[in-house]
Amino acid sequence: MTRLTKLIHITLSLELLRALDEHAQQEYVNRCEFVRQAIVEKIRSLNGPAAPLKPEQARVDLLMTDQQLADMRQALMIEQRRRHEAKWHRQDKDYQ
């Protein structure tokens, strides 16, 4: 399956870029994917529920198997646990 794409360049303020990075990290996606998802959500809100986007417009990968999805969920849970433990470990060091 070939996806036609086009590279675009945008200019963002440092404040907006910092917010983008923070939220993208929380969502476990890179900047590009976060912006893409935001654009898709905005278009959906403008089109309303009667005109949903096609999967290729929303960049939905329909080829992901149930096992791949389960593996991804498990990896996400492990990463969330690791970050949580690291946060508490840093806080413990601050109090010692």
C-alpha positions as CSV (number, residue, x, y, z in Angstrom):
1,M,0.0,0.0,0.0
2,T,1.5,3.3,-1.1
3,R,0.6,6.5,0.8
4,L,0.9,9.8,-1.0
5,T,2.4,12.4,1.3
6,K,3.6,15.9,1.1
7,L,6.1,17.6,3.4
8,I,5.1,20.9,4.9
9,H,7.0,23.3,7.0
10,I,5.4,25.4,9.8
11,T,6.7,28.0,12.1
12,L,5.8,27.8,15.8
13,S,6.6,30.0,18.8
14,L,8.9,28.5,21.4
15,E,6.1,28.4,23.9
16,L,3.8,26.5,21.5
17,L,6.7,24.2,20.6
18,R,7.3,23.4,24.3
19,A,3.6,22.7,24.8
20,L,3.6,20.5,21.7
21,D,6.6,18.5,22.9
22,E,5.1,18.1,26.4
23,H,1.7,16.8,25.1
24,A,3.3,14.6,22.5
25,Q,5.5,13.0,25.1
26,Q,2.4,12.4,27.3
27,E,0.7,10.7,24.3
28,Y,3.9,8.7,23.4
29,V,4.0,10.1,19.9
30,N,6.5,12.3,18.0
31,R,5.8,15.9,17.0
32,C,4.7,15.0,13.5
33,E,2.2,12.4,14.6
34,F,0.8,14.7,17.3
35,V,0.3,17.5,14.7
36,R,-1.3,15.1,12.3
37,Q,-3.7,13.8,14.9
38,A,-4.6,17.4,15.9
39,I,-5.4,18.3,12.2
40,V,-7.5,15.2,11.8
41,E,-9.5,16.0,15.0
42,K,-10.0,19.6,13.8
43,I,-11.3,18.5,10.4
44,R,-13.6,16.0,12.0
45,S,-15.0,18.7,14.3
46,L,-15.6,21.0,11.3
47,N,-17.1,18.2,9.1
48,G,-19.4,16.9,11.8
49,P,-20.3,13.3,12.4
50,A,-22.1,12.9,9.1
51,A,-18.8,13.2,7.1
52,P,-16.2,11.0,8.7
53,L,-12.7,10.9,7.3
54,K,-11.5,7.9,5.3
55,P,-8.9,5.7,7.1
56,E,-6.1,6.8,4.8
57,Q,-6.9,10.5,5.6
58,A,-6.7,9.8,9.3
59,R,-3.6,7.6,8.8
60,V,-5.1,4.6,10.5
61,D,-3.1,1.5,10.0
62,L,-5.7,-1.2,9.4
63,L,-3.0,-3.9,9.1
64,M,-2.2,-4.0,12.8
65,T,-3.1,-7.4,14.2
66,D,-4.6,-8.1,17.6
67,Q,-1.3,-9.4,18.9
68,Q,0.6,-6.3,17.7
69,L,-2.0,-4.2,19.5
70,A,-1.6,-6.3,22.7
71,D,2.2,-6.0,22.5
72,M,1.9,-2.2,22.0
73,R,-0.4,-1.9,25.0
74,Q,2.0,-4.0,27.2
75,A,5.0,-1.9,26.1
76,L,3.0,1.3,26.9
77,M,2.1,0.0,30.4
78,I,5.8,-0.9,31.0
79,E,6.9,2.6,29.9
80,Q,4.3,4.3,32.0
81,R,5.4,2.2,35.1
82,R,9.1,3.0,34.4
83,R,8.4,6.7,34.2
84,H,6.3,6.6,37.3
85,E,9.1,4.8,39.2
86,A,11.7,7.2,37.9
87,K,9.7,10.2,39.1
88,W,9.3,8.8,42.6
89,H,12.9,7.8,42.7
90,R,13.9,11.4,41.9
91,Q,11.6,12.7,44.5
92,D,13.0,10.3,47.1
93,K,16.5,11.6,46.4
94,D,15.3,15.2,46.9
95,Y,14.1,14.4,50.4
96,Q,17.2,12.6,51.5
